[in-house]
Amino acid sequence: MDAIEVKDLSKSFEGLKAVDSVSFSVHTSEIFGFLGPNGAGKTTTVRMLTGVIKPDSGEARVMGRDIESETKRVKEVLGVLPETANAYPDLTAWGNLMLIASLYGIPRREGERRATTLLKEFGIYERRSSKVKGFSKGMKQRLMLSMALVSDPEVLFLDEPTSGLDVQSARAIRQRIKELQEESKTVFLTSHNMQEVGELCDRVGIINKGKMVTVDSPEHLRTRIGGSVAVEVRLDRAVDLSRLDFKVERAGDTYRIYTTEPHDVIRAIVGFATLNGLKILSLNVQPPSLEDVFVKLTGGSNGQ
């Protein structure tokens, strides 16, 4: 049994089709990335799957439970980390966790045990008696992930879990997501961080204009679009590479050329450097990135 099964799911608002006959599945114990431009239907799909709104047509099951007829039972197996903070600012970290535990009917002693474990795991146990309104964004995000995990859910929906976080907090959350998979949890991840998606996800689903574009592994997606690779070069001083017969992009001290003939580009760069007395500091050929794939499959839209 797949953890999530979606078949012909549709939803309209005031005549506008936000989600149009979407079908896909998420395997048990999989980290599944769900990507799409703004307004593509991501949020509406997630809200249907988590029982916040009802679909107009189609069906979906989470851990075998129908999202319409068994909404309460679906919510029992879910943990949700929304993009915007849902912790109560005037409660303490401990109070927020114990509130969630009580809502799930977890006995108080067991709730206290889980809360203690999670707060220590995310490095905020020392602040358990502090009100959340005084927390940094990183601390709030770690608390909200603790709140999503306190019920020991089988499926987690994580919406932009590392957005706006410092490097250490983001790394800690990514590591915890990997560990969740090792604990046989299923993770449904939405993110605009393509590097993060490529690092974490087993498969990626891309939605655009309410329709599913594709579902595949990041590696297969990169190879499927074919076409150009990026030749990147760093030189010992800034130069004008526009004299080469290629379109050159510059990012900092790196020059990048997209091409289907990397051999010809490399020969041209080496010849140019030799002719002009330049030293090549680095020269790399990069395959298409997941961001390249996303842009190509969604017609150039920016993801979120």
C-alpha positions as CSV (number, residue, x, y, z in Angstrom):
1,M,0.0,0.0,0.0
2,D,1.2,3.5,-0.9
3,A,1.2,6.1,1.9
4,I,-0.7,8.6,-0.3
5,E,-2.9,7.7,-3.3
6,V,-4.4,10.5,-5.4
7,K,-6.7,9.9,-8.3
8,D,-8.3,12.6,-10.5
9,L,-8.4,15.1,-7.7
10,S,-10.0,18.4,-8.6
11,K,-10.9,21.7,-6.9
12,S,-12.3,25.0,-8.3
13,F,-12.7,28.4,-6.7
14,E,-15.2,30.8,-8.2
15,G,-15.0,29.0,-11.5
16,L,-11.2,28.9,-11.6
17,K,-9.8,25.3,-11.7
18,A,-7.1,25.4,-9.0
19,V,-6.4,21.6,-9.2
20,D,-7.4,19.8,-12.4
21,S,-7.7,15.9,-12.3
22,V,-4.4,15.4,-10.4
23,S,-3.2,11.8,-10.0
24,F,-0.1,10.6,-8.2
25,S,1.1,8.3,-5.4
26,V,3.7,8.6,-2.6
27,H,5.4,5.4,-1.5
28,T,5.6,4.4,2.1
29,S,8.8,5.7,3.8
30,E,9.5,7.9,0.9
31,I,10.6,11.6,0.9
32,F,8.4,13.1,-1.9
33,G,9.0,16.6,-3.2
34,F,6.0,18.5,-4.5
35,L,7.0,21.5,-6.6
36,G,5.2,24.1,-8.7
37,P,5.2,27.8,-9.5
38,N,3.1,30.3,-7.5
39,G,-0.6,29.5,-8.1
40,A,0.1,26.1,-9.6
41,G,-2.1,24.2,-7.2
42,K,0.4,23.0,-4.6
43,T,-1.3,24.6,-1.5
44,T,-4.8,23.6,-2.6
45,T,-3.6,20.0,-3.1
46,V,-2.0,19.8,0.3
47,R,-5.0,21.4,2.0
48,M,-7.2,18.7,0.4
49,L,-4.9,15.9,1.4
50,T,-4.7,17.1,5.0
51,G,-8.5,17.5,5.4
52,V,-8.6,21.3,5.5
53,I,-10.8,21.6,2.4
54,K,-12.9,19.0,0.5
55,P,-12.3,18.2,-3.2
56,D,-14.9,18.8,-5.8
57,S,-14.2,15.5,-7.4
58,G,-11.8,12.6,-7.5
59,E,-10.5,10.7,-4.5
60,A,-7.4,10.4,-2.3
61,R,-6.3,8.1,0.5
62,V,-3.7,8.6,3.2
63,M,-2.5,5.4,4.7
64,G,-5.5,3.7,3.2
65,R,-8.0,6.2,4.8
66,D,-10.3,8.2,2.5
67,I,-9.7,12.0,2.9
68,E,-13.5,12.7,2.7
69,S,-15.3,9.9,4.5
70,E,-12.5,9.3,7.0
71,T,-11.2,12.8,7.5
72,K,-10.7,12.4,11.3
73,R,-8.9,9.1,10.9
74,V,-6.6,10.7,8.2
75,K,-5.7,13.5,10.6
76,E,-4.8,11.0,13.3
77,V,-1.9,9.7,11.2
78,L,-0.7,13.2,10.0
79,G,1.9,15.6,11.2
80,V,1.8,19.1,9.5
81,L,4.5,21.8,9.5
82,P,2.9,24.8,7.8
83,E,4.9,27.6,6.1
84,T,3.6,30.2,8.5
85,A,4.0,29.8,12.3
86,N,1.2,28.0,14.0
87,A,2.6,27.9,17.5
88,Y,0.7,30.0,20.1
89,P,3.0,33.0,20.8
90,D,1.8,33.6,24.4
91,L,2.3,29.9,25.4
92,T,5.6,28.5,26.3
93,A,7.4,25.9,24.1
94,W,6.4,23.3,26.7
95,G,2.8,24.5,26.7
96,N,2.5,24.3,22.9
97,L,3.7,20.7,22.9
98,M,1.5,19.6,25.7
99,L,-1.5,21.3,24.0
100,I,-0.9,19.3,20.8
101,A,-0.4,16.1,22.8
102,S,-3.7,16.6,24.6
103,L,-5.5,17.3,21.2
104,Y,-4.3,13.9,20.0
105,G,-5.4,12.2,23.2
106,I,-1.9,11.3,24.3
107,P,-1.8,10.4,28.0
108,R,-0.1,13.2,30.0
109,R,2.9,11.3,31.2
110,E,3.6,10.0,27.6
111,G,3.1,13.5,26.3
112,E,5.7,14.8,28.7
113,R,8.1,12.1,27.7
114,R,7.8,12.9,24.0
115,A,7.9,16.7,24.6
116,T,11.1,16.3,26.6
117,T,12.7,14.1,24.0
118,L,11.8,16.4,21.1
119,L,12.8,19.7,22.8
120,K,16.2,18.2,23.7
121,E,16.6,16.8,20.2
122,F,16.0,20.2,18.6
123,G,18.2,22.1,21.1
124,I,15.4,24.2,22.7
125,Y,14.8,22.2,26.0
126,E,16.6,25.0,28.0
127,R,14.0,27.4,26.6
128,R,11.0,25.2,27.3
129,S,9.5,27.7,29.9
130,S,9.9,30.7,27.6
131,K,7.0,32.2,25.6
132,V,7.2,31.5,21.9
133,K,6.8,35.2,21.0
134,G,10.4,35.7,22.1
135,F,11.8,32.9,19.9
136,S,13.9,33.5,16.8
137,K,12.6,32.2,13.5
138,G,14.9,29.2,13.7
139,M,13.7,28.3,17.2
140,K,10.1,28.7,16.1
141,Q,10.7,26.4,13.2
142,R,12.3,23.7,15.3
143,L,9.4,24.0,17.8
144,M,6.8,23.6,15.1
145,L,8.6,20.6,13.8
146,S,8.5,19.2,17.3
147,M,4.8,19.9,17.4
148,A,4.3,18.1,14.1
149,L,6.2,15.1,15.5
150,V,4.7,14.8,19.0
151,S,1.9,12.6,17.9
152,D,4.4,10.2,16.3
153,P,2.7,10.5,12.8
154,E,3.1,8.1,10.0
155,V,3.0,10.8,7.3
156,L,4.4,14.3,7.6
157,F,3.5,17.3,5.4
158,L,6.4,19.8,5.6
159,D,5.9,23.2,3.8
160,E,9.1,25.1,3.3
161,P,10.7,23.7,6.4
162,T,14.0,25.5,6.1
163,S,12.8,28.8,4.5
164,G,14.6,31.8,5.9
165,L,16.7,29.8,8.4
166,D,20.3,30.2,9.3
167,V,22.7,27.6,7.9
168,Q,22.9,25.6,11.2
169,S,19.2,25.5,11.8
170,A,18.5,24.5,8.2
171,R,21.1,21.7,8.3
172,A,19.7,20.4,11.5
173,I,16.2,20.2,10.1
174,R,17.4,18.5,6.9
175,Q,19.2,15.9,8.9
176,R,16.1,15.3,11.0
177,I,14.1,14.8,7.8
178,K,16.5,12.1,6.6
179,E,16.2,10.4,10.0
180,L,12.5,10.4,9.8
181,Q,12.7,8.3,6.6
182,E,15.0,5.9,8.5
183,E,12.2,5.6,11.1
184,S,9.9,4.5,8.3
185,K,8.0,7.9,8.2
186,T,6.7,9.2,4.9
187,V,7.6,12.8,4.2
188,F,5.6,15.1,1.8
189,L,7.9,18.1,1.2
190,T,7.1,21.4,-0.6
191,S,10.1,23.7,-1.1
192,H,11.4,26.3,-3.5
193,N,15.0,25.3,-2.6
194,M,15.9,23.1,-5.5
195,Q,19.2,22.0,-4.0
196,E,17.4,20.9,-0.9
197,V,14.9,18.9,-2.9
198,G,17.6,17.3,-4.9
199,E,19.4,16.3,-1.7
200,L,16.5,15.0,0.2
201,C,13.8,13.6,-2.1
202,D,13.5,10.1,-3.6
203,R,11.0,11.4,-6.1
204,V,9.6,14.7,-7.2
205,G,6.2,15.7,-8.5
206,I,5.8,18.9,-10.5
207,I,2.4,20.6,-10.8
208,N,1.7,23.5,-13.1
209,K,-1.5,25.3,-13.8
210,G,-3.4,22.8,-11.8
211,K,-2.1,19.7,-13.7
212,M,0.6,17.2,-12.8
213,V,3.5,17.7,-15.2
214,T,5.6,14.7,-14.1
215,V,6.6,12.5,-11.2
216,D,10.1,11.0,-11.3
217,S,13.4,10.8,-9.3
218,P,15.6,14.0,-9.4
219,E,18.3,12.1,-11.3
220,H,15.9,10.8,-14.0
221,L,14.5,14.3,-14.3
222,R,17.9,15.7,-14.9
223,T,18.7,13.2,-17.7
224,R,15.2,13.3,-19.2
225,I,15.4,16.9,-20.4
226,G,18.7,16.3,-22.1
227,G,20.1,19.3,-24.0
228,S,22.7,21.6,-22.6
229,V,25.3,21.2,-19.9
230,A,27.0,24.1,-18.2
231,V,30.7,24.7,-18.6
232,E,31.9,26.8,-15.7
233,V,35.4,28.4,-15.6
234,R,37.2,30.6,-13.1
235,L,40.1,32.7,-14.3
236,D,42.8,34.6,-12.4
237,R,41.4,38.0,-13.5
238,A,38.3,39.4,-14.9
239,V,38.0,39.4,-18.7
240,D,35.5,40.0,-21.4
241,L,34.6,36.6,-22.8
242,S,32.0,38.0,-25.2
243,R,34.6,37.6,-27.9
244,L,34.0,33.9,-27.8
245,D,31.2,32.6,-30.1
246,F,29.1,31.5,-27.1
247,K,26.6,33.2,-24.8
248,V,28.4,33.7,-21.5
249,E,26.8,34.3,-18.1
250,R,28.7,35.6,-15.1
251,A,28.0,34.8,-11.5
252,G,30.7,36.4,-9.2
253,D,34.1,35.3,-10.5
254,T,32.6,32.3,-12.4
255,Y,31.8,32.3,-16.1
256,R,29.1,29.9,-17.3
257,I,28.3,28.7,-20.8
258,Y,25.4,26.4,-21.6
259,T,26.1,24.1,-24.5
260,T,25.4,20.8,-26.2
261,E,29.0,20.6,-27.3
262,P,31.2,20.9,-24.1
263,H,34.3,19.7,-25.9
264,D,34.2,22.7,-28.3
265,V,33.6,25.2,-25.5
266,I,36.4,23.8,-23.4
267,R,38.9,24.0,-26.4
268,A,37.8,27.6,-27.1
269,I,38.2,28.6,-23.4
270,V,41.7,27.0,-23.1
271,G,42.7,28.7,-26.4
272,F,41.4,32.1,-25.3
273,A,43.2,31.8,-21.9
274,T,46.5,30.8,-23.6
275,L,46.3,33.6,-26.2
276,N,45.6,36.2,-23.5
277,G,48.0,35.0,-20.8
278,L,45.2,34.0,-18.4
279,K,45.5,31.3,-15.8
280,I,42.5,28.9,-15.5
281,L,41.8,28.4,-11.8
282,S,39.0,25.9,-12.3
283,L,37.1,24.3,-15.2
284,N,34.0,22.2,-14.7
285,V,31.2,20.6,-16.7
286,Q,27.9,20.6,-14.8
287,P,24.9,18.5,-15.8
288,P,21.4,20.1,-15.8
289,S,20.3,21.1,-12.3
290,L,16.9,20.4,-10.8
291,E,16.3,24.1,-11.2
292,D,17.0,23.9,-14.9
293,V,14.5,21.0,-15.1
294,F,11.9,22.9,-13.2
295,V,12.1,26.0,-15.3
296,K,12.0,23.9,-18.6
297,L,9.0,21.9,-17.5
298,T,7.0,24.8,-16.1
299,G,7.7,27.2,-18.9
300,G,10.1,29.5,-17.1
301,S,8.1,30.1,-14.0
302,N,9.7,30.7,-10.6
303,G,9.1,28.1,-8.0
304,Q,7.9,28.4,-4.5
